[in-house]
Amino acid sequence: MANFIEELFYGNIDPQSRGYRKEHRVIKVSDNMNDIEEKLTERLQGEDKDLFLDFCNAYAELMGEAELDSFIVGFRLGAKMLFDVFCSDDAPFESFLKD
């Protein structure tokens, strides 16, 4: 891999290309949610069905924004940690070992 930032820019690095591990508990949760949504959409009619689907879409949009926020906050936290590691020698005690 050449320059990490360049690879990220060209789409050669995709942090979202992930999937669930086999037999992970989140698969059961996801499957259960899908089953419930399917059952509700089959039972609901007219405005109730439209309202429920609007809710599902709004919830999905909210979760997408929350994921974006978590990504940004995590990325910034990592960058701040790296900045502190490489750009600061501030510590409570003074080093007797001089460069």
A tleap script that builds the chain and sets N, CA, C and O, in Angstrom:
source leaprc.protein.ff14SB
mol = sequence {
  NMET ALA ASN PHE ILE GLU GLU LEU PHE TYR
  GLY ASN ILE ASP PRO GLN SER ARG GLY TYR
  ARG LYS GLU HIE ARG VAL ILE LYS VAL SER
  ASP ASN MET ASN ASP ILE GLU GLU LYS LEU
  THR GLU ARG LEU GLN GLY GLU ASP LYS ASP
  LEU PHE LEU ASP PHE CYS ASN ALA TYR ALA
  GLU LEU MET GLY GLU ALA GLU LEU ASP SER
  PHE ILE VAL GLY PHE ARG LEU GLY ALA LYS
  MET LEU PHE ASP VAL PHE CYS SER ASP ASP
  ALA PRO PHE GLU SER PHE LEU LYS CASP
}
set mol.1.N position { 0.848 -1.172 0.000 }
set mol.1.CA position { 0.000 0.000 0.000 }
set mol.1.C position { 0.897 1.240 0.000 }
set mol.1.O position { 1.855 1.333 0.767 }
set mol.2.N position { 0.570 2.165 -0.859 }
set mol.2.CA position { 1.349 3.396 -0.956 }
set mol.2.C position { 0.974 4.330 0.188 }
set mol.2.O position { 1.052 3.938 1.352 }
set mol.3.N position { 0.581 5.521 -0.114 }
set mol.3.CA position { 0.181 6.525 0.847 }
set mol.3.C position { -1.225 6.213 1.353 }
set mol.3.O position { -2.153 6.087 0.554 }
set mol.4.N position { -1.391 6.089 2.658 }
set mol.4.CA position { -2.680 5.717 3.241 }
set mol.4.C position { -3.779 6.698 2.855 }
set mol.4.O position { -4.875 6.284 2.476 }
set mol.5.N position { -3.499 7.983 2.947 }
set mol.5.CA position { -4.514 8.995 2.635 }
set mol.5.C position { -4.907 8.912 1.164 }
set mol.5.O position { -6.084 9.036 0.823 }
set mol.6.N position { -3.928 8.704 0.301 }
set mol.6.CA position { -4.221 8.570 -1.130 }
set mol.6.C position { -5.058 7.323 -1.400 }
set mol.6.O position { -5.996 7.367 -2.196 }
set mol.7.N position { -4.729 6.234 -0.756 }
set mol.7.CA position { -5.501 5.004 -0.916 }
set mol.7.C position { -6.938 5.191 -0.428 }
set mol.7.O position { -7.879 4.694 -1.047 }
set mol.8.N position { -7.098 5.906 0.678 }
set mol.8.CA position { -8.435 6.203 1.204 }
set mol.8.C position { -9.200 7.084 0.217 }
set mol.8.O position { -10.383 6.852 -0.030 }
set mol.9.N position { -8.534 8.094 -0.348 }
set mol.9.CA position { -9.157 9.004 -1.309 }
set mol.9.C position { -9.666 8.254 -2.536 }
set mol.9.O position { -10.774 8.515 -3.005 }
set mol.10.N position { -8.879 7.338 -3.052 }
set mol.10.CA position { -9.251 6.601 -4.263 }
set mol.10.C position { -10.208 5.437 -3.992 }
set mol.10.O position { -10.575 4.704 -4.910 }
set mol.11.N position { -10.604 5.271 -2.745 }
set mol.11.CA position { -11.579 4.236 -2.422 }
set mol.11.C position { -10.995 2.846 -2.294 }
set mol.11.O position { -11.733 1.861 -2.270 }
set mol.12.N position { -9.678 2.755 -2.210 }
set mol.12.CA position { -9.032 1.451 -2.065 }
set mol.12.C position { -9.095 0.937 -0.631 }
set mol.12.O position { -8.828 -0.236 -0.365 }
set mol.13.N position { -9.445 1.817 0.273 }
set mol.13.CA position { -9.647 1.450 1.668 }
set mol.13.C position { -11.103 1.763 1.993 }
set mol.13.O position { -11.538 2.908 1.873 }
set mol.14.N position { -11.837 0.769 2.397 }
set mol.14.CA position { -13.251 0.948 2.710 }
set mol.14.C position { -13.512 0.452 4.121 }
set mol.14.O position { -13.689 -0.747 4.335 }
set mol.15.N position { -13.537 1.368 5.093 }
set mol.15.CA position { -13.720 0.947 6.479 }
set mol.15.C position { -15.095 0.338 6.748 }
set mol.15.O position { -15.305 -0.270 7.798 }
set mol.16.N position { -16.030 0.494 5.812 }
set mol.16.CA position { -17.368 -0.044 6.022 }
set mol.16.C position { -17.555 -1.419 5.394 }
set mol.16.O position { -18.626 -2.011 5.529 }
set mol.17.N position { -16.555 -1.933 4.722 }
set mol.17.CA position { -16.695 -3.251 4.097 }
set mol.17.C position { -16.484 -4.328 5.155 }
set mol.17.O position { -15.441 -4.977 5.228 }
set mol.18.N position { -17.500 -4.483 5.951 }
set mol.18.CA position { -17.446 -5.432 7.049 }
set mol.18.C position { -18.746 -6.210 7.086 }
set mol.18.O position { -19.765 -5.757 6.565 }
set mol.19.N position { -18.709 -7.352 7.688 }
set mol.19.CA position { -19.909 -8.153 7.847 }
set mol.19.C position { -19.894 -8.844 9.198 }
set mol.19.O position { -18.905 -8.815 9.930 }
set mol.20.N position { -21.007 -9.457 9.499 }
set mol.20.CA position { -21.113 -10.155 10.776 }
set mol.20.C position { -20.353 -11.472 10.724 }
set mol.20.O position { -20.310 -12.142 9.691 }
set mol.21.N position { -19.759 -11.829 11.845 }
set mol.21.CA position { -19.140 -13.143 11.956 }
set mol.21.C position { -20.244 -14.186 12.059 }
set mol.21.O position { -21.309 -13.929 12.621 }
set mol.22.N position { -19.979 -15.352 11.513 }
set mol.22.CA position { -20.974 -16.428 11.588 }
set mol.22.C position { -21.286 -16.737 13.046 }
set mol.22.O position { -20.401 -16.745 13.901 }
set mol.23.N position { -22.537 -16.986 13.302 }
set mol.23.CA position { -23.025 -17.354 14.628 }
set mol.23.C position { -22.906 -16.240 15.668 }
set mol.23.O position { -23.034 -16.499 16.865 }
set mol.24.N position { -22.665 -15.012 15.229 }
set mol.24.CA position { -22.603 -13.909 16.194 }
set mol.24.C position { -24.025 -13.541 16.606 }
set mol.24.O position { -24.952 -13.637 15.802 }
set mol.25.N position { -24.195 -13.121 17.853 }
set mol.25.CA position { -25.531 -12.844 18.384 }
set mol.25.C position { -26.234 -11.724 17.640 }
set mol.25.O position { -27.464 -11.684 17.615 }
set mol.26.N position { -25.488 -10.818 17.035 }
set mol.26.CA position { -26.110 -9.701 16.329 }
set mol.26.C position { -26.869 -10.174 15.079 }
set mol.26.O position { -27.798 -9.502 14.631 }
set mol.27.N position { -26.482 -11.311 14.524 }
set mol.27.CA position { -27.214 -11.867 13.386 }
set mol.27.C position { -28.624 -12.241 13.814 }
set mol.27.O position { -29.588 -11.979 13.093 }
set mol.28.N position { -28.743 -12.848 14.976 }
set mol.28.CA position { -30.068 -13.217 15.487 }
set mol.28.C position { -30.919 -11.980 15.734 }
set mol.28.O position { -32.110 -11.973 15.423 }
set mol.29.N position { -30.320 -10.939 16.288 }
set mol.29.CA position { -31.047 -9.698 16.550 }
set mol.29.C position { -31.516 -9.074 15.238 }
set mol.29.O position { -32.662 -8.639 15.124 }
set mol.30.N position { -30.632 -9.034 14.259 }
set mol.30.CA position { -30.975 -8.465 12.958 }
set mol.30.C position { -32.076 -9.270 12.275 }
set mol.30.O position { -33.025 -8.700 11.736 }
set mol.31.N position { -31.948 -10.580 12.297 }
set mol.31.CA position { -32.981 -11.436 11.704 }
set mol.31.C position { -34.323 -11.245 12.397 }
set mol.31.O position { -35.364 -11.204 11.741 }
set mol.32.N position { -34.299 -11.130 13.726 }
set mol.32.CA position { -35.527 -10.920 14.497 }
set mol.32.C position { -36.181 -9.589 14.123 }
set mol.32.O position { -37.397 -9.520 13.943 }
set mol.33.N position { -35.379 -8.545 14.009 }
set mol.33.CA position { -35.915 -7.244 13.617 }
set mol.33.C position { -36.546 -7.305 12.229 }
set mol.33.O position { -37.619 -6.745 12.005 }
set mol.34.N position { -35.881 -7.985 11.300 }
set mol.34.CA position { -36.413 -8.116 9.949 }
set mol.34.C position { -37.730 -8.885 9.947 }
set mol.34.O position { -38.670 -8.513 9.245 }
set mol.35.N position { -37.795 -9.953 10.732 }
set mol.35.CA position { -39.033 -10.742 10.835 }
set mol.35.C position { -40.182 -9.908 11.395 }
set mol.35.O position { -41.300 -9.954 10.882 }
set mol.36.N position { -39.900 -9.150 12.443 }
set mol.36.CA position { -40.929 -8.323 13.064 }
set mol.36.C position { -41.413 -7.250 12.083 }
set mol.36.O position { -42.615 -7.014 11.957 }
set mol.37.N position { -40.481 -6.612 11.399 }
set mol.37.CA position { -40.865 -5.587 10.422 }
set mol.37.C position { -41.731 -6.188 9.323 }
set mol.37.O position { -42.730 -5.593 8.919 }
set mol.38.N position { -41.353 -7.350 8.847 }
set mol.38.CA position { -42.132 -8.024 7.798 }
set mol.38.C position { -43.541 -8.366 8.288 }
set mol.38.O position { -44.518 -8.146 7.573 }
set mol.39.N position { -43.644 -8.899 9.495 }
set mol.39.CA position { -44.956 -9.252 10.053 }
set mol.39.C position { -45.836 -8.019 10.243 }
set mol.39.O position { -47.032 -8.043 9.952 }
set mol.40.N position { -45.224 -6.941 10.734 }
set mol.40.CA position { -46.003 -5.718 10.932 }
set mol.40.C position { -46.475 -5.129 9.605 }
set mol.40.O position { -47.619 -4.686 9.500 }
set mol.41.N position { -45.624 -5.118 8.606 }
set mol.41.CA position { -46.034 -4.555 7.322 }
set mol.41.C position { -47.111 -5.412 6.660 }
set mol.41.O position { -47.930 -4.898 5.898 }
set mol.42.N position { -47.114 -6.707 6.946 }
set mol.42.CA position { -48.179 -7.571 6.417 }
set mol.42.C position { -49.506 -7.293 7.122 }
set mol.42.O position { -50.563 -7.334 6.491 }
set mol.43.N position { -49.460 -7.014 8.411 }
set mol.43.CA position { -50.687 -6.822 9.202 }
set mol.43.C position { -51.280 -5.423 9.064 }
set mol.43.O position { -52.498 -5.246 9.103 }
set mol.44.N position { -50.414 -4.442 8.904 }
set mol.44.CA position { -50.898 -3.066 8.853 }
set mol.44.C position { -51.460 -2.741 7.469 }
set mol.44.O position { -51.042 -3.306 6.459 }
set mol.45.N position { -52.405 -1.828 7.452 }
set mol.45.CA position { -53.050 -1.420 6.206 }
set mol.45.C position { -53.097 0.109 6.129 }
set mol.45.O position { -53.073 0.788 7.155 }
set mol.46.N position { -53.163 0.628 4.944 }
set mol.46.CA position { -53.409 2.047 4.705 }
set mol.46.C position { -52.445 2.981 5.396 }
set mol.46.O position { -51.227 2.824 5.312 }
set mol.47.N position { -53.020 3.969 6.089 }
set mol.47.CA position { -52.213 5.003 6.741 }
set mol.47.C position { -51.328 4.435 7.844 }
set mol.47.O position { -50.221 4.926 8.062 }
set mol.48.N position { -51.801 3.411 8.536 }
set mol.48.CA position { -50.994 2.797 9.600 }
set mol.48.C position { -49.727 2.178 9.018 }
set mol.48.O position { -48.642 2.313 9.585 }
set mol.49.N position { -49.873 1.507 7.898 }
set mol.49.CA position { -48.720 0.884 7.241 }
set mol.49.C position { -47.748 1.965 6.756 }
set mol.49.O position { -46.536 1.846 6.940 }
set mol.50.N position { -48.285 3.015 6.136 }
set mol.50.CA position { -47.435 4.112 5.669 }
set mol.50.C position { -46.703 4.775 6.825 }
set mol.50.O position { -45.520 5.098 6.719 }
set mol.51.N position { -47.418 4.977 7.937 }
set mol.51.CA position { -46.816 5.595 9.111 }
set mol.51.C position { -45.688 4.725 9.670 }
set mol.51.O position { -44.627 5.232 10.036 }
set mol.52.N position { -45.925 3.417 9.734 }
set mol.52.CA position { -44.891 2.508 10.233 }
set mol.52.C position { -43.667 2.517 9.312 }
set mol.52.O position { -42.535 2.557 9.794 }
set mol.53.N position { -43.879 2.483 8.010 }
set mol.53.CA position { -42.757 2.503 7.067 }
set mol.53.C position { -42.009 3.832 7.134 }
set mol.53.O position { -40.785 3.863 7.002 }
set mol.54.N position { -42.741 4.933 7.340 }
set mol.54.CA position { -42.080 6.229 7.532 }
set mol.54.C position { -41.210 6.204 8.786 }
set mol.54.O position { -40.100 6.737 8.798 }
set mol.55.N position { -41.733 5.574 9.845 }
set mol.55.CA position { -40.960 5.434 11.082 }
set mol.55.C position { -39.687 4.632 10.826 }
set mol.55.O position { -38.604 5.028 11.259 }
set mol.56.N position { -39.815 3.508 10.125 }
set mol.56.CA position { -38.644 2.660 9.830 }
set mol.56.C position { -37.595 3.434 9.039 }
set mol.56.O position { -36.401 3.336 9.323 }
set mol.57.N position { -38.035 4.193 8.059 }
set mol.57.CA position { -37.095 4.968 7.243 }
set mol.57.C position { -36.442 6.078 8.054 }
set mol.57.O position { -35.243 6.322 7.917 }
set mol.58.N position { -37.225 6.758 8.903 }
set mol.58.CA position { -36.660 7.819 9.740 }
set mol.58.C position { -35.654 7.233 10.732 }
set mol.58.O position { -34.605 7.827 10.982 }
set mol.59.N position { -35.977 6.066 11.294 }
set mol.59.CA position { -35.072 5.411 12.241 }
set mol.59.C position { -33.766 5.010 11.545 }
set mol.59.O position { -32.681 5.179 12.102 }
set mol.60.N position { -33.880 4.483 10.335 }
set mol.60.CA position { -32.682 4.100 9.579 }
set mol.60.C position { -31.818 5.326 9.282 }
set mol.60.O position { -30.592 5.260 9.358 }
set mol.61.N position { -32.458 6.431 8.948 }
set mol.61.CA position { -31.712 7.665 8.684 }
set mol.61.C position { -31.012 8.152 9.954 }
set mol.61.O position { -29.853 8.564 9.911 }
set mol.62.N position { -31.719 8.102 11.076 }
set mol.62.CA position { -31.132 8.499 12.355 }
set mol.62.C position { -29.932 7.620 12.702 }
set mol.62.O position { -28.899 8.129 13.137 }
set mol.63.N position { -30.059 6.316 12.514 }
set mol.63.CA position { -28.957 5.402 12.824 }
set mol.63.C position { -27.765 5.653 11.899 }
set mol.63.O position { -26.615 5.539 12.323 }
set mol.64.N position { -28.039 5.993 10.636 }
set mol.64.CA position { -26.953 6.333 9.713 }
set mol.64.C position { -26.192 7.563 10.176 }
set mol.64.O position { -24.963 7.596 10.131 }
set mol.65.N position { -26.930 8.578 10.624 }
set mol.65.CA position { -26.290 9.783 11.140 }
set mol.65.C position { -25.506 9.483 12.416 }
set mol.65.O position { -24.420 10.026 12.617 }
set mol.66.N position { -26.043 8.628 13.273 }
set mol.66.CA position { -25.353 8.258 14.507 }
set mol.66.C position { -24.063 7.507 14.193 }
set mol.66.O position { -23.045 7.723 14.851 }
set mol.67.N position { -24.097 6.626 13.190 }
set mol.67.CA position { -22.893 5.906 12.785 }
set mol.67.C position { -21.845 6.873 12.242 }
set mol.67.O position { -20.659 6.743 12.546 }
set mol.68.N position { -22.286 7.844 11.436 }
set mol.68.CA position { -21.362 8.852 10.908 }
set mol.68.C position { -20.729 9.640 12.050 }
set mol.68.O position { -19.520 9.869 12.059 }
set mol.69.N position { -21.552 10.053 13.011 }
set mol.69.CA position { -21.037 10.797 14.153 }
set mol.69.C position { -20.013 9.976 14.933 }
set mol.69.O position { -18.962 10.494 15.308 }
set mol.70.N position { -20.311 8.711 15.178 }
set mol.70.CA position { -19.380 7.840 15.904 }
set mol.70.C position { -18.068 7.686 15.138 }
set mol.70.O position { -16.991 7.679 15.735 }
set mol.71.N position { -18.162 7.564 13.822 }
set mol.71.CA position { -16.955 7.439 12.993 }
set mol.71.C position { -16.104 8.699 13.106 }
set mol.71.O position { -14.892 8.625 13.308 }
set mol.72.N position { -16.754 9.859 12.974 }
set mol.72.CA position { -16.020 11.129 13.036 }
set mol.72.C position { -15.380 11.312 14.410 }
set mol.72.O position { -14.202 11.659 14.503 }
set mol.73.N position { -16.145 11.083 15.473 }
set mol.73.CA position { -15.623 11.250 16.829 }
set mol.73.C position { -14.475 10.272 17.081 }
set mol.73.O position { -13.455 10.654 17.655 }
set mol.74.N position { -14.630 9.027 16.661 }
set mol.74.CA position { -13.565 8.037 16.842 }
set mol.74.C position { -12.317 8.384 16.061 }
set mol.74.O position { -11.200 8.236 16.558 }
set mol.75.N position { -12.509 8.848 14.834 }
set mol.75.CA position { -11.370 9.236 13.994 }
set mol.75.C position { -10.625 10.402 14.630 }
set mol.75.O position { -9.395 10.411 14.684 }
set mol.76.N position { -11.380 11.384 15.111 }
set mol.76.CA position { -10.748 12.546 15.749 }
set mol.76.C position { -10.034 12.156 17.033 }
set mol.76.O position { -8.948 12.663 17.317 }
set mol.77.N position { -10.632 11.261 17.809 }
set mol.77.CA position { -9.990 10.800 19.032 }
set mol.77.C position { -8.661 10.119 18.710 }
set mol.77.O position { -7.652 10.369 19.370 }
set mol.78.N position { -8.668 9.262 17.697 }
set mol.78.CA position { -7.428 8.600 17.287 }
set mol.78.C position { -6.376 9.596 16.825 }
set mol.78.O position { -5.196 9.461 17.149 }
set mol.79.N position { -6.810 10.604 16.061 }
set mol.79.CA position { -5.874 11.623 15.582 }
set mol.79.C position { -5.302 12.427 16.755 }
set mol.79.O position { -4.113 12.745 16.768 }
set mol.80.N position { -6.136 12.750 17.726 }
set mol.80.CA position { -5.658 13.484 18.900 }
set mol.80.C position { -4.654 12.658 19.690 }
set mol.80.O position { -3.666 13.189 20.196 }
set mol.81.N position { -4.908 11.354 19.795 }
set mol.81.CA position { -3.968 10.485 20.517 }
set mol.81.C position { -2.636 10.441 19.774 }
set mol.81.O position { -1.577 10.534 20.394 }
set mol.82.N position { -2.684 10.301 18.457 }
set mol.82.CA position { -1.432 10.267 17.684 }
set mol.82.C position { -0.698 11.598 17.772 }
set mol.82.O position { 0.526 11.628 17.897 }
set mol.83.N position { -1.436 12.686 17.708 }
set mol.83.CA position { -0.810 13.993 17.842 }
set mol.83.C position { -0.096 14.102 19.176 }
set mol.83.O position { 1.042 14.569 19.238 }
set mol.84.N position { -0.750 13.678 20.237 }
set mol.84.CA position { -0.155 13.750 21.566 }
set mol.84.C position { 1.083 12.866 21.657 }
set mol.84.O position { 2.084 13.251 22.261 }
set mol.85.N position { 1.012 11.680 21.056 }
set mol.85.CA position { 2.154 10.752 21.103 }
set mol.85.C position { 3.361 11.330 20.371 }
set mol.85.O position { 4.484 11.265 20.871 }
set mol.86.N position { 3.130 11.893 19.192 }
set mol.86.CA position { 4.256 12.319 18.363 }
set mol.86.C position { 4.649 13.783 18.535 }
set mol.86.O position { 5.766 14.164 18.183 }
set mol.87.N position { 3.756 14.602 19.066 }
set mol.87.CA position { 4.034 16.042 19.094 }
set mol.87.C position { 4.137 16.626 20.493 }
set mol.87.O position { 4.303 17.837 20.641 }
set mol.88.N position { 4.045 15.810 21.498 }
set mol.88.CA position { 4.106 16.336 22.856 }
set mol.88.C position { 4.995 15.459 23.720 }
set mol.88.O position { 4.941 14.231 23.661 }
set mol.89.N position { 5.804 16.116 24.512 }
set mol.89.CA position { 6.594 15.354 25.482 }
set mol.89.C position { 6.214 15.784 26.895 }
set mol.89.O position { 6.956 15.552 27.850 }
set mol.90.N position { 5.059 16.406 27.010 }
set mol.90.CA position { 4.563 16.865 28.293 }
set mol.90.C position { 4.209 15.665 29.176 }
set mol.90.O position { 3.468 14.775 28.760 }
set mol.91.N position { 4.732 15.653 30.367 }
set mol.91.CA position { 4.466 14.587 31.332 }
set mol.91.C position { 4.681 15.154 32.735 }
set mol.91.O position { 5.351 16.175 32.893 }
set mol.92.N position { 4.130 14.514 33.732 }
set mol.92.CA position { 4.248 15.042 35.108 }
set mol.92.C position { 5.689 15.147 35.621 }
set mol.92.O position { 6.002 16.041 36.407 }
set mol.93.N position { 6.560 14.244 35.183 }
set mol.93.CA position { 7.925 14.255 35.685 }
set mol.93.C position { 8.878 14.661 34.577 }
set mol.93.O position { 8.600 14.477 33.392 }
set mol.94.N position { 10.007 15.218 34.987 }
set mol.94.CA position { 11.044 15.631 34.051 }
set mol.94.C position { 11.990 14.462 33.797 }
set mol.94.O position { 12.330 13.711 34.711 }
set mol.95.N position { 12.399 14.325 32.567 }
set mol.95.CA position { 13.324 13.259 32.208 }
set mol.95.C position { 14.757 13.710 32.481 }
set mol.95.O position { 15.136 14.829 32.135 }
set mol.96.N position { 15.558 12.832 33.106 }
set mol.96.CA position { 16.971 13.122 33.324 }
set mol.96.C position { 17.809 12.708 32.113 }
set mol.96.O position { 18.996 13.023 32.025 }
set mol.97.N position { 17.175 12.003 31.191 }
set mol.97.CA position { 17.860 11.587 29.963 }
set mol.97.C position { 17.652 12.662 28.912 }
set mol.97.O position { 16.548 12.803 28.386 }
set mol.98.N position { 18.676 13.411 28.602 }
set mol.98.CA position { 18.583 14.493 27.622 }
set mol.98.C position { 19.011 13.953 26.275 }
set mol.98.O position { 19.912 13.121 26.165 }
set mol.99.N position { 18.329 14.457 25.241 }
set mol.99.CA position { 18.680 14.034 23.873 }
set mol.99.C position { 20.030 14.526 23.449 }
set mol.99.O position { 20.463 14.252 22.329 }
savepdb mol mol.pdb
quit
